[in-house]
Amino acid sequence: MARHRPSPTRPGIAVGLRAAWRDGYGLADLRRDILAGLTVGTVAVPLSMALAIATGVPPQHGLYTAIVAGALIALTGGSRFNVSGPTAAFVVILFPIVQQYGLGGLLIASMMAGAILVVLGITGMGRLIQYVPYPVVLGFTAGIAVVIAVLQLPDFLGLQVGQLGEHFVDNLGRIAVSLPTLDPLELGIGAFTLGILLLWPRLGLPIPAPLVGLVAGALAAYGANLWLAGSGAEVETIASRFIWTAEGETGGGIPPIAPSLVAPWRLPGADGEPLVLDFALLSALLGPAFAIAMLGAIESLLCAVVSDGLTRTRHDPNAELIGQGLGNIVAPLFGGITATAAIARTATSIRSGARSPIAAVVHALVVLLAVVALAGLLGMVPMAALAALLFIVAWNMSEARHFLHTLRSAPPGDVAILLTCFTLTVLFDMVLAVGVGIGLAAALFIRRMSLLTETQRVDSGPHAGIDALPGEVALYDIDGPLFFGAAEKALTSLHLVDPQVRVVILDMHDVPSMDGTAIVALQALIEEMHRGGISLVLVGLPTRILVKLRRAGIRRTAGRLTWCRDLAHARGVALRWLA
C-alpha cells in the first residue's frame, strides 16, 4: 500500500480522502470499500444503540451519530481509515452530563467540544496529544471499562434499581441493595447472548459476532414473550422501554425516519423542559466540553496511530482534529451525540479490505438504511442482550492483559500513575484522572531527567583537549539539559569551590538546552562568584543558548565572564586572567 506523508505544518480539510485519490483509486478499491462498509455498518448498528443507552439517551441518537458524524468526519478528517461514531470511552463523561442537563445539554456540550477540536487542529496542537503517557491512557481506559460494566448490571440481571446516578460507589450500593429483585428470565437472555458473543468468533465465520448475538437474543426474547403472554412477565426490549414522538406519530423503540435538523437548545433538559440557551448554561457546560474535546482528541489520534500501524500509512493529526470537530458540531444539529474514532470499528474496516474514507461513508449509509427500513426489528432487541454486548466492549476496552503486564513489569513510578488514574476514573471521573495522571507523569519525568543531569569536577590532564591547569583554575563538566527540574541541582556544587580557586571553567558541550530557570540560576552563580573574586569561563555552548544568555543580560565582561568554543581556548583565557 502506498505511503501517505501529509504535511504536519499546514492543517487542511479532507486530507485522508485526498490522499486516497492521489494514490490512485479505481473500481476495485470501491468494491473493497463497499464490502468493508457493509461489514462495519452491521457492527455499528447494535453498538451505536447500546452506547447511546449507556449514555442515558434513547438509542436512535447513537444511530444518528454514526450516520451524520461517521460520514462527515470520514470525508473531512486526516485519516484514511478511521471509522467514527459513539464510543464506550465517552460513557463516563456523557452520562453525568445527561443526568444534569438532559439530552439538550449533552448536544450543546458536544457542539462546544467540536469547536474546541477545530481550534486545536487549526493551531497545530494535534502533535501534542501523542505525548500523553501510556500509563495514563491505560489507567483511564481500564477505569472506564469498569464503570461501563457496572452500569450494565441492572439490565443484564433485570434488577429494579431505578435511575442510576453519577457516582460509582452510590450506583454500586444501589445495585447491591436491589439484587433480591433479580429476574431469572432477563439473566437467561443476557447470559445466552453473552455466550454467543464469546463463542461465535471462534468459529472463524465472516458474520460479525454482535449481529449474530443480538439477533439470537432478540429471537429468544420474542419466543419467551410469546410463551409468557398474559402472565405479566416479559423480557424488556428497546421497544418496550423507549417511546418516540415524531412528525405527529408515536411509537415504541426507534423512529423509522432519517435524522432531521433540530435545534439542540429546544430539546429537553434534565427536568424535561426545553433548555434556556444563555451565558450561564454555556459557562456550566464549558468544563464538560473541554473534557469531551480532550478525550475525543486522544481517542481519535490513538485510533489513527493504530490504523497507520495496520496499513503502513500516515495520518495528519491536525486535519483529523478538524474533521472530528466538524463532525461534532454538525451531528448534534441532527440529534447525534458525541462522536470520535472507534478503534474496534476501524480495525474491522481495515481487516475487511477498506481502502479509503469511502468505507466509513458506506458504513454510515448502512446505519441509515437500518434506521429507515429496520426500525421495527431493531426495537425487538432485548435490553439484557445490549448489556451483554457492552460487557464485551468493556472487557476489550480494559486491555486487562496489558494492565496486568504493566503492573508486573513497569517501573514503580509508572505503576503508581496507572493505579492512580484507574482509581480516580472509577471513584470520581475521567477528567480528574487524566489531569492528575498527566501531572504525576510530568513530575516523574522531571525527576528522571534531573537525575540525568550531573556536574562534576574533573582533572584537567586526562580531559580531552586541555593540558594541565594550575591549582587556581578549576574545571567542571556539566552533562545533561539544564531546566527548572535540574538547574539548581546541577549548579549547586559550583557554589562550593576551593578557596584557592580564582577561575572556574565550565565544560558545557553536553548541555543541549537551558530554560529560564537555569538562566536565572546561572546569573545568581555569576554574581556570587564575582563577589568571591572568581572568574567564569563557559565552554561549548551552542549559538542558540548564547543568544538566550545575551537576551537575559548575560554578556562578556573582561576578567570576569566569557565563553569559548573549546577547552584549549578556555585554558589560555584562564591563564591570561591569572597573570
Summary of the structure (lengths in Angstrom):
residues: 579
radius of gyration: 30.5
end to end distance: 70.3
largest distance: 111.3
contacts: 2154
relative contact order: 0.16
helix: 64%
strand: 8%
